[in-house]
Amino acid sequence: MTAREAARRLEREPCTIRKWASRYRARVLGRAGRETVYDYDDLATIEWCIWAGRPVPATPQERDQLRVTRRAAA
């Protein structure tokens, strides 16, 4: 998902999504023309951590594990 598409779904600005992707090293899946395609689940996890006031895990793999544990608890 591009930063523009993720921004629309997460109700943020595209520049915010790109900043998160850079700061937290979001998983990059490739390119669509001139735009970078990010893993939406990774971006959504970053957004949840920020919203909940939790530290954002340093790697995409740690964020994957966080998603697994959150789903198991639900």
Secondary structure, 3 states (H helix, E strand, C coil): CEHHHHHHHHCCCHHHHHHHHHHCCCCEEEEECCEEEECHHHHHHHHHHHHHCCCCCCCHHHHHHHHHHHHHHC
